[in-house]
Amino acid sequence: MSTAPQSPGTRGGSLPYDAVPYDAVILAGGRAERLGGLDKPGVIVAGRPLIEHVASAVSGAARLVVVGPARDLTRAPEPPAGEPAGERGAPRGEPAAPATVVFTSEDPPGGGPVPALRAGLAEVRAPWLALLAADLPFLTADHVAALFRAARAADATAAAGAVLVDDGEREQWLTGVWRTGVLADALDGYEGRSLHRLLGPLGPVRVRLPAAEDGRAPWFDCDTIDDLGAARERARGA
């Protein structure tokens, strides 16, 4: 069951790329056992909860669906102490999240990414969607734009979507964009638990994006305490 949408106000700006309207699904449930049971989406990096970094990256979405506990995503980003506004996190004037935010949960709760995707997809209204993890502190709107451009390129008009590939050539299944109808068809009758087995056969375009010189990579996630420490160091420019 979904909660009532949040409405922070007017969406900022147009999409930074020529794309059809899209929704975004952020998977923000689970127990984060490797983080000692912390509320991973709410962990602070660069002065903001991890999930707010991801929500800012899809602020151009018509609708954001968060599969996980409800939380406030409508406030403007706050800079870390001693850091000028706009230097970290969302740029000045960019909304912290899309105009409409809906929270829902998978059945059963904690059932894994496939039930979570199924729950999120039920709330999607647009023909395209971005499917993202909640722990990507260095993902930006430019990265999301690059995924959409790849998926909708002239020589890839039949592509199911596009997925980010990390520096080890591994597909990052929770950093991708997809045709909503293709995902719905793939989920219909699928009884497995693996995102790889669900999404891999769809043949998405594999997109390689460079990391920044300071080590900030769009695929970097915070699965462990060590990952979290590394993210905070890179966010400080260490």
MIVEXRO-493903 format. One record per residue (C-alpha): residue number from 1; residue in three letters; x, y, z. Coordinates in steps of 0.02 Angstrom, whole numbers, plus 50000, padded with zeros to 5 digits. Example, Ala and Ser with C-alpha at 12.3 -4.5 7.8 and 13.67 -1.06 7.14 Angstrom:
! MIVEXRO-493903
<node><i>1</i><aa>ALA</aa><u>50615</u><v>49775</v><w>50390</w></node>
<node><i>2</i><aa>SER</aa><u>50684</u><v>49947</v><w>50357</w></node>
//
This chain:
! MIVEXRO-493903
<node><i>1</i><aa>MET</aa><u>50000</u><v>50000</v><w>50000</w></node>
<node><i>2</i><aa>SER</aa><u>50065</u><v>50172</v><w>49956</w></node>
<node><i>3</i><aa>THR</aa><u>50063</u><v>50327</v><w>50065</w></node>
<node><i>4</i><aa>ALA</aa><u>49996</u><v>50494</v><w>50010</w></node>
<node><i>5</i><aa>PRO</aa><u>50108</u><v>50586</v><w>49886</w></node>
<node><i>6</i><aa>GLN</aa><u>50220</u><v>50726</v><w>49948</w></node>
<node><i>7</i><aa>SER</aa><u>50211</u><v>50889</v><w>49850</w></node>
<node><i>8</i><aa>PRO</aa><u>50358</u><v>51005</v><w>49880</w></node>
<node><i>9</i><aa>GLY</aa><u>50299</u><v>51129</v><w>49751</w></node>
<node><i>10</i><aa>THR</aa><u>50348</u><v>51179</v><w>49576</w></node>
<node><i>11</i><aa>ARG</aa><u>50469</u><v>51068</v><w>49483</w></node>
<node><i>12</i><aa>GLY</aa><u>50629</u><v>51154</v><w>49433</w></node>
<node><i>13</i><aa>GLY</aa><u>50676</u><v>51172</v><w>49251</w></node>
<node><i>14</i><aa>SER</aa><u>50658</u><v>51058</v><w>49101</w></node>
<node><i>15</i><aa>LEU</aa><u>50742</u><v>50892</v><w>49072</w></node>
<node><i>16</i><aa>PRO</aa><u>50926</u><v>50910</v><w>49028</w></node>
<node><i>17</i><aa>TYR</aa><u>50903</u><v>50792</v><w>48881</w></node>
<node><i>18</i><aa>ASP</aa><u>50776</u><v>50752</v><w>48747</w></node>
<node><i>19</i><aa>ALA</aa><u>50674</u><v>50619</v><w>48837</w></node>
<node><i>20</i><aa>VAL</aa><u>50495</u><v>50566</v><w>48855</w></node>
<node><i>21</i><aa>PRO</aa><u>50423</u><v>50596</v><w>49028</w></node>
<node><i>22</i><aa>TYR</aa><u>50489</u><v>50471</v><w>49154</w></node>
<node><i>23</i><aa>ASP</aa><u>50458</u><v>50414</v><w>49330</w></node>
<node><i>24</i><aa>ALA</aa><u>50590</u><v>50353</v><w>49452</w></node>
<node><i>25</i><aa>VAL</aa><u>50589</u><v>50206</v><w>49571</w></node>
<node><i>26</i><aa>ILE</aa><u>50710</u><v>50203</v><w>49718</w></node>
<node><i>27</i><aa>LEU</aa><u>50726</u><v>50041</v><w>49815</w></node>
<node><i>28</i><aa>ALA</aa><u>50751</u><v>50097</v><w>49994</w></node>
<node><i>29</i><aa>GLY</aa><u>50701</u><v>49948</v><w>50100</w></node>
<node><i>30</i><aa>GLY</aa><u>50803</u><v>49804</v><w>50170</w></node>
<node><i>31</i><aa>ARG</aa><u>50896</u><v>49781</v><w>50333</w></node>
<node><i>32</i><aa>ALA</aa><u>51071</u><v>49844</v><w>50287</w></node>
<node><i>33</i><aa>GLU</aa><u>51151</u><v>49705</v><w>50390</w></node>
<node><i>34</i><aa>ARG</aa><u>51325</u><v>49747</v><w>50326</w></node>
<node><i>35</i><aa>LEU</aa><u>51301</u><v>49923</v><w>50393</w></node>
<node><i>36</i><aa>GLY</aa><u>51259</u><v>49857</v><w>50564</w></node>
<node><i>37</i><aa>GLY</aa><u>51073</u><v>49877</v><w>50537</w></node>
<node><i>38</i><aa>LEU</aa><u>51082</u><v>50065</v><w>50507</w></node>
<node><i>39</i><aa>ASP</aa><u>50945</u><v>50152</v><w>50410</w></node>
<node><i>40</i><aa>LYS</aa><u>51052</u><v>50154</v><w>50254</w></node>
<node><i>41</i><aa>PRO</aa><u>50948</u><v>50277</v><w>50151</w></node>
<node><i>42</i><aa>GLY</aa><u>50956</u><v>50399</v><w>50297</w></node>
<node><i>43</i><aa>VAL</aa><u>51144</u><v>50388</v><w>50326</w></node>
<node><i>44</i><aa>ILE</aa><u>51226</u><v>50558</v><w>50302</w></node>
<node><i>45</i><aa>VAL</aa><u>51358</u><v>50588</v><w>50168</w></node>
<node><i>46</i><aa>ALA</aa><u>51409</u><v>50767</v><w>50123</w></node>
<node><i>47</i><aa>GLY</aa><u>51278</u><v>50837</v><w>50240</w></node>
<node><i>48</i><aa>ARG</aa><u>51131</u><v>50746</v><w>50164</w></node>
<node><i>49</i><aa>PRO</aa><u>51047</u><v>50576</v><w>50183</w></node>
<node><i>50</i><aa>LEU</aa><u>51099</u><v>50455</v><w>50046</w></node>
<node><i>51</i><aa>ILE</aa><u>50924</u><v>50444</v><w>49976</w></node>
<node><i>52</i><aa>GLU</aa><u>50918</u><v>50633</v><w>49952</w></node>
<node><i>53</i><aa>HIS</aa><u>51070</u><v>50625</v><w>49838</w></node>
<node><i>54</i><aa>VAL</aa><u>50979</u><v>50497</v><w>49731</w></node>
<node><i>55</i><aa>ALA</aa><u>50814</u><v>50593</v><w>49734</w></node>
<node><i>56</i><aa>SER</aa><u>50905</u><v>50749</v><w>49673</w></node>
<node><i>57</i><aa>ALA</aa><u>50978</u><v>50650</v><w>49527</w></node>
<node><i>58</i><aa>VAL</aa><u>50801</u><v>50614</v><w>49467</w></node>
<node><i>59</i><aa>SER</aa><u>50722</u><v>50781</v><w>49513</w></node>
<node><i>60</i><aa>GLY</aa><u>50663</u><v>50794</v><w>49333</w></node>
<node><i>61</i><aa>ALA</aa><u>50553</u><v>50641</v><w>49351</w></node>
<node><i>62</i><aa>ALA</aa><u>50365</u><v>50668</v><w>49345</w></node>
<node><i>63</i><aa>ARG</aa><u>50342</u><v>50549</v><w>49491</w></node>
<node><i>64</i><aa>LEU</aa><u>50462</u><v>50473</v><w>49617</w></node>
<node><i>65</i><aa>VAL</aa><u>50413</u><v>50306</v><w>49693</w></node>
<node><i>66</i><aa>VAL</aa><u>50510</u><v>50257</v><w>49849</w></node>
<node><i>67</i><aa>VAL</aa><u>50494</u><v>50075</v><w>49900</w></node>
<node><i>68</i><aa>GLY</aa><u>50532</u><v>50090</v><w>50085</w></node>
<node><i>69</i><aa>PRO</aa><u>50482</u><v>50185</v><w>50242</w></node>
<node><i>70</i><aa>ALA</aa><u>50408</u><v>50358</v><w>50218</w></node>
<node><i>71</i><aa>ARG</aa><u>50524</u><v>50504</v><w>50253</w></node>
<node><i>72</i><aa>ASP</aa><u>50533</u><v>50689</v><w>50213</w></node>
<node><i>73</i><aa>LEU</aa><u>50610</u><v>50719</v><w>50042</w></node>
<node><i>74</i><aa>THR</aa><u>50533</u><v>50890</v><w>50014</w></node>
<node><i>75</i><aa>ARG</aa><u>50654</u><v>51000</v><w>50109</w></node>
<node><i>76</i><aa>ALA</aa><u>50791</u><v>51096</v><w>50020</w></node>
<node><i>77</i><aa>PRO</aa><u>50965</u><v>51021</v><w>50039</w></node>
<node><i>78</i><aa>GLU</aa><u>51070</u><v>51089</v><w>50182</w></node>
<node><i>79</i><aa>PRO</aa><u>51259</u><v>51109</v><w>50161</w></node>
<node><i>80</i><aa>PRO</aa><u>51376</u><v>51027</v><w>50286</w></node>
<node><i>81</i><aa>ALA</aa><u>51442</u><v>51140</v><w>50424</w></node>
<node><i>82</i><aa>GLY</aa><u>51569</u><v>51263</v><w>50356</w></node>
<node><i>83</i><aa>GLU</aa><u>51528</u><v>51222</v><w>50176</w></node>
<node><i>84</i><aa>PRO</aa><u>51447</u><v>51353</v><w>50062</w></node>
<node><i>85</i><aa>ALA</aa><u>51273</u><v>51314</v><w>49997</w></node>
<node><i>86</i><aa>GLY</aa><u>51279</u><v>51238</v><w>49824</w></node>
<node><i>87</i><aa>GLU</aa><u>51455</u><v>51169</v><w>49844</w></node>
<node><i>88</i><aa>ARG</aa><u>51394</u><v>50995</v><w>49886</w></node>
<node><i>89</i><aa>GLY</aa><u>51233</u><v>50902</v><w>49848</w></node>
<node><i>90</i><aa>ALA</aa><u>51102</u><v>50979</v><w>49737</w></node>
<node><i>91</i><aa>PRO</aa><u>51149</u><v>51142</v><w>49651</w></node>
<node><i>92</i><aa>ARG</aa><u>51063</u><v>51302</v><w>49706</w></node>
<node><i>93</i><aa>GLY</aa><u>50886</u><v>51308</v><w>49641</w></node>
<node><i>94</i><aa>GLU</aa><u>50874</u><v>51121</v><w>49604</w></node>
<node><i>95</i><aa>PRO</aa><u>50733</u><v>51034</v><w>49697</w></node>
<node><i>96</i><aa>ALA</aa><u>50779</u><v>50898</v><w>49820</w></node>
<node><i>97</i><aa>ALA</aa><u>50655</u><v>50779</v><w>49740</w></node>
<node><i>98</i><aa>PRO</aa><u>50524</u><v>50771</v><w>49601</w></node>
<node><i>99</i><aa>ALA</aa><u>50360</u><v>50861</v><w>49626</w></node>
<node><i>100</i><aa>THR</aa><u>50265</u><v>50702</v><w>49669</w></node>
<node><i>101</i><aa>VAL</aa><u>50338</u><v>50575</v><w>49789</w></node>
<node><i>102</i><aa>VAL</aa><u>50245</u><v>50414</v><w>49830</w></node>
<node><i>103</i><aa>PHE</aa><u>50299</u><v>50288</v><w>49961</w></node>
<node><i>104</i><aa>THR</aa><u>50254</u><v>50104</v><w>49950</w></node>
<node><i>105</i><aa>SER</aa><u>50318</u><v>49939</v><w>50017</w></node>
<node><i>106</i><aa>GLU</aa><u>50350</u><v>49766</v><w>49949</w></node>
<node><i>107</i><aa>ASP</aa><u>50253</u><v>49612</v><w>49998</w></node>
<node><i>108</i><aa>PRO</aa><u>50320</u><v>49532</v><w>50101</w></node>
<node><i>109</i><aa>PRO</aa><u>50420</u><v>49674</v><w>50181</w></node>
<node><i>110</i><aa>GLY</aa><u>50606</u><v>49640</v><w>50163</w></node>
<node><i>111</i><aa>GLY</aa><u>50570</u><v>49517</v><w>50024</w></node>
<node><i>112</i><aa>GLY</aa><u>50713</u><v>49578</v><w>49915</w></node>
<node><i>113</i><aa>PRO</aa><u>50735</u><v>49683</v><w>49759</w></node>
<node><i>114</i><aa>VAL</aa><u>50616</u><v>49588</v><w>49645</w></node>
<node><i>115</i><aa>PRO</aa><u>50462</u><v>49608</v><w>49757</w></node>
<node><i>116</i><aa>ALA</aa><u>50518</u><v>49787</v><w>49788</w></node>
<node><i>117</i><aa>LEU</aa><u>50527</u><v>49821</v><w>49601</w></node>
<node><i>118</i><aa>ARG</aa><u>50357</u><v>49743</v><w>49578</w></node>
<node><i>119</i><aa>ALA</aa><u>50283</u><v>49858</v><w>49711</w></node>
<node><i>120</i><aa>GLY</aa><u>50369</u><v>50011</v><w>49639</w></node>
<node><i>121</i><aa>LEU</aa><u>50317</u><v>49972</v><w>49461</w></node>
<node><i>122</i><aa>ALA</aa><u>50135</u><v>49966</v><w>49515</w></node>
<node><i>123</i><aa>GLU</aa><u>50148</u><v>50152</v><w>49555</w></node>
<node><i>124</i><aa>VAL</aa><u>50234</u><v>50204</v><w>49393</w></node>
<node><i>125</i><aa>ARG</aa><u>50132</u><v>50302</v><w>49266</w></node>
<node><i>126</i><aa>ALA</aa><u>50261</u><v>50357</v><w>49137</w></node>
<node><i>127</i><aa>PRO</aa><u>50321</u><v>50256</v><w>48985</w></node>
<node><i>128</i><aa>TRP</aa><u>50501</u><v>50259</v><w>49050</w></node>
<node><i>129</i><aa>LEU</aa><u>50572</u><v>50240</v><w>49224</w></node>
<node><i>130</i><aa>ALA</aa><u>50738</u><v>50255</v><w>49313</w></node>
<node><i>131</i><aa>LEU</aa><u>50772</u><v>50110</v><w>49432</w></node>
<node><i>132</i><aa>LEU</aa><u>50895</u><v>50157</v><w>49568</w></node>
<node><i>133</i><aa>ALA</aa><u>50966</u><v>50103</v><w>49734</w></node>
<node><i>134</i><aa>ALA</aa><u>50951</u><v>50223</v><w>49880</w></node>
<node><i>135</i><aa>ASP</aa><u>51137</u><v>50226</v><w>49922</w></node>
<node><i>136</i><aa>LEU</aa><u>51220</u><v>50312</v><w>49773</w></node>
<node><i>137</i><aa>PRO</aa><u>51297</u><v>50473</v><w>49843</w></node>
<node><i>138</i><aa>PHE</aa><u>51386</u><v>50524</v><w>49683</w></node>
<node><i>139</i><aa>LEU</aa><u>51248</u><v>50492</v><w>49557</w></node>
<node><i>140</i><aa>THR</aa><u>51194</u><v>50652</v><w>49469</w></node>
<node><i>141</i><aa>ALA</aa><u>51062</u><v>50709</v><w>49346</w></node>
<node><i>142</i><aa>ASP</aa><u>51197</u><v>50708</v><w>49211</w></node>
<node><i>143</i><aa>HIS</aa><u>51226</u><v>50523</v><w>49239</w></node>
<node><i>144</i><aa>VAL</aa><u>51040</u><v>50487</v><w>49228</w></node>
<node><i>145</i><aa>ALA</aa><u>51033</u><v>50591</v><w>49068</w></node>
<node><i>146</i><aa>ALA</aa><u>51174</u><v>50488</v><w>48993</w></node>
<node><i>147</i><aa>LEU</aa><u>51080</u><v>50327</v><w>49028</w></node>
<node><i>148</i><aa>PHE</aa><u>50923</u><v>50394</v><w>48944</w></node>
<node><i>149</i><aa>ARG</aa><u>51022</u><v>50456</v><w>48793</w></node>
<node><i>150</i><aa>ALA</aa><u>51100</u><v>50284</v><w>48773</w></node>
<node><i>151</i><aa>ALA</aa><u>50934</u><v>50194</v><w>48788</w></node>
<node><i>152</i><aa>ARG</aa><u>50851</u><v>50308</v><w>48662</w></node>
<node><i>153</i><aa>ALA</aa><u>50992</u><v>50328</v><w>48537</w></node>
<node><i>154</i><aa>ALA</aa><u>50948</u><v>50310</v><w>48354</w></node>
<node><i>155</i><aa>ASP</aa><u>51034</u><v>50141</v><w>48340</w></node>
<node><i>156</i><aa>ALA</aa><u>50952</u><v>50076</v><w>48499</w></node>
<node><i>157</i><aa>THR</aa><u>50770</u><v>50118</v><w>48470</w></node>
<node><i>158</i><aa>ALA</aa><u>50718</u><v>49940</v><w>48515</w></node>
<node><i>159</i><aa>ALA</aa><u>50821</u><v>49935</v><w>48674</w></node>
<node><i>160</i><aa>ALA</aa><u>50731</u><v>49886</v><w>48833</w></node>
<node><i>161</i><aa>GLY</aa><u>50835</u><v>50012</v><w>48928</w></node>
<node><i>162</i><aa>ALA</aa><u>51011</u><v>50054</v><w>48982</w></node>
<node><i>163</i><aa>VAL</aa><u>51112</u><v>50001</v><w>49132</w></node>
<node><i>164</i><aa>LEU</aa><u>51271</u><v>50074</v><w>49207</w></node>
<node><i>165</i><aa>VAL</aa><u>51429</u><v>49969</v><w>49200</w></node>
<node><i>166</i><aa>ASP</aa><u>51562</u><v>49995</v><w>49333</w></node>
<node><i>167</i><aa>ASP</aa><u>51750</u><v>49998</v><w>49312</w></node>
<node><i>168</i><aa>GLY</aa><u>51754</u><v>49809</v><w>49328</w></node>
<node><i>169</i><aa>GLU</aa><u>51631</u><v>49788</v><w>49183</w></node>
<node><i>170</i><aa>ARG</aa><u>51492</u><v>49732</v><w>49301</w></node>
<node><i>171</i><aa>GLU</aa><u>51314</u><v>49786</v><w>49265</w></node>
<node><i>172</i><aa>GLN</aa><u>51239</u><v>49890</v><w>49403</w></node>
<node><i>173</i><aa>TRP</aa><u>51059</u><v>49832</v><w>49396</w></node>
<node><i>174</i><aa>LEU</aa><u>51002</u><v>49965</v><w>49519</w></node>
<node><i>175</i><aa>THR</aa><u>51074</u><v>50107</v><w>49415</w></node>
<node><i>176</i><aa>GLY</aa><u>50977</u><v>50099</v><w>49253</w></node>
<node><i>177</i><aa>VAL</aa><u>50831</u><v>50162</v><w>49149</w></node>
<node><i>178</i><aa>TRP</aa><u>50696</u><v>50055</v><w>49071</w></node>
<node><i>179</i><aa>ARG</aa><u>50541</u><v>50052</v><w>48964</w></node>
<node><i>180</i><aa>THR</aa><u>50400</u><v>50029</v><w>49088</w></node>
<node><i>181</i><aa>GLY</aa><u>50304</u><v>49907</v><w>48978</w></node>
<node><i>182</i><aa>VAL</aa><u>50456</u><v>49796</v><w>48952</w></node>
<node><i>183</i><aa>LEU</aa><u>50485</u><v>49782</v><w>49139</w></node>
<node><i>184</i><aa>ALA</aa><u>50302</u><v>49745</v><w>49170</w></node>
<node><i>185</i><aa>ASP</aa><u>50305</u><v>49605</v><w>49042</w></node>
<node><i>186</i><aa>ALA</aa><u>50466</u><v>49534</v><w>49115</w></node>
<node><i>187</i><aa>LEU</aa><u>50393</u><v>49532</v><w>49290</w></node>
<node><i>188</i><aa>ASP</aa><u>50233</u><v>49449</v><w>49234</w></node>
<node><i>189</i><aa>GLY</aa><u>50249</u><v>49270</v><w>49292</w></node>
<node><i>190</i><aa>TYR</aa><u>50429</u><v>49289</v><w>49353</w></node>
<node><i>191</i><aa>GLU</aa><u>50450</u><v>49197</v><w>49517</w></node>
<node><i>192</i><aa>GLY</aa><u>50637</u><v>49214</v><w>49543</w></node>
<node><i>193</i><aa>ARG</aa><u>50729</u><v>49323</v><w>49668</w></node>
<node><i>194</i><aa>SER</aa><u>50875</u><v>49381</v><w>49558</w></node>
<node><i>195</i><aa>LEU</aa><u>50873</u><v>49551</v><w>49473</w></node>
<node><i>196</i><aa>HIS</aa><u>51013</u><v>49490</v><w>49359</w></node>
<node><i>197</i><aa>ARG</aa><u>50908</u><v>49345</v><w>49296</w></node>
<node><i>198</i><aa>LEU</aa><u>50758</u><v>49459</v><w>49274</w></node>
<node><i>199</i><aa>LEU</aa><u>50843</u><v>49606</v><w>49189</w></node>
<node><i>200</i><aa>GLY</aa><u>50993</u><v>49526</v><w>49102</w></node>
<node><i>201</i><aa>PRO</aa><u>50891</u><v>49436</v><w>48967</w></node>
<node><i>202</i><aa>LEU</aa><u>50811</u><v>49602</v><w>48918</w></node>
<node><i>203</i><aa>GLY</aa><u>50975</u><v>49653</v><w>48837</w></node>
<node><i>204</i><aa>PRO</aa><u>50992</u><v>49833</v><w>48898</w></node>
<node><i>205</i><aa>VAL</aa><u>51123</u><v>49949</v><w>48826</w></node>
<node><i>206</i><aa>ARG</aa><u>51278</u><v>49941</v><w>48936</w></node>
<node><i>207</i><aa>VAL</aa><u>51338</u><v>50117</v><w>48978</w></node>
<node><i>208</i><aa>ARG</aa><u>51514</u><v>50157</v><w>49039</w></node>
<node><i>209</i><aa>LEU</aa><u>51532</u><v>50324</v><w>49126</w></node>
<node><i>210</i><aa>PRO</aa><u>51697</u><v>50386</v><w>49198</w></node>
<node><i>211</i><aa>ALA</aa><u>51728</u><v>50420</v><w>49381</w></node>
<node><i>212</i><aa>ALA</aa><u>51780</u><v>50595</v><w>49429</w></node>
<node><i>213</i><aa>GLU</aa><u>51964</u><v>50629</v><w>49459</w></node>
<node><i>214</i><aa>ASP</aa><u>51932</u><v>50631</v><w>49647</w></node>
<node><i>215</i><aa>GLY</aa><u>51862</u><v>50455</v><w>49640</w></node>
<node><i>216</i><aa>ARG</aa><u>51677</u><v>50497</v><w>49643</w></node>
<node><i>217</i><aa>ALA</aa><u>51597</u><v>50365</v><w>49533</w></node>
<node><i>218</i><aa>PRO</aa><u>51412</u><v>50356</v><w>49488</w></node>
<node><i>219</i><aa>TRP</aa><u>51409</u><v>50171</v><w>49529</w></node>
<node><i>220</i><aa>PHE</aa><u>51487</u><v>50190</v><w>49702</w></node>
<node><i>221</i><aa>ASP</aa><u>51367</u><v>50124</v><w>49835</w></node>
<node><i>222</i><aa>CYS</aa><u>51376</u><v>50112</v><w>50023</w></node>
<node><i>223</i><aa>ASP</aa><u>51352</u><v>49929</v><w>50066</w></node>
<node><i>224</i><aa>THR</aa><u>51476</u><v>49921</v><w>50210</w></node>
<node><i>225</i><aa>ILE</aa><u>51549</u><v>50031</v><w>50347</w></node>
<node><i>226</i><aa>ASP</aa><u>51710</u><v>50042</v><w>50245</w></node>
<node><i>227</i><aa>ASP</aa><u>51611</u><v>50099</v><w>50092</w></node>
<node><i>228</i><aa>LEU</aa><u>51527</u><v>50231</v><w>50196</w></node>
<node><i>229</i><aa>GLY</aa><u>51693</u><v>50295</v><w>50261</w></node>
<node><i>230</i><aa>ALA</aa><u>51764</u><v>50302</v><w>50085</w></node>
<node><i>231</i><aa>ALA</aa><u>51611</u><v>50397</v><w>50023</w></node>
<node><i>232</i><aa>ARG</aa><u>51630</u><v>50526</v><w>50159</w></node>
<node><i>233</i><aa>GLU</aa><u>51815</u><v>50548</v><w>50123</w></node>
<node><i>234</i><aa>ARG</aa><u>51784</u><v>50572</v><w>49938</w></node>
<node><i>235</i><aa>ALA</aa><u>51641</u><v>50692</v><w>49974</w></node>
<node><i>236</i><aa>ARG</aa><u>51763</u><v>50797</v><w>50075</w></node>
<node><i>237</i><aa>GLY</aa><u>51886</u><v>50793</v><w>49930</w></node>
<node><i>238</i><aa>ALA</aa><u>52011</u><v>50688</v><w>50028</w></node>
//
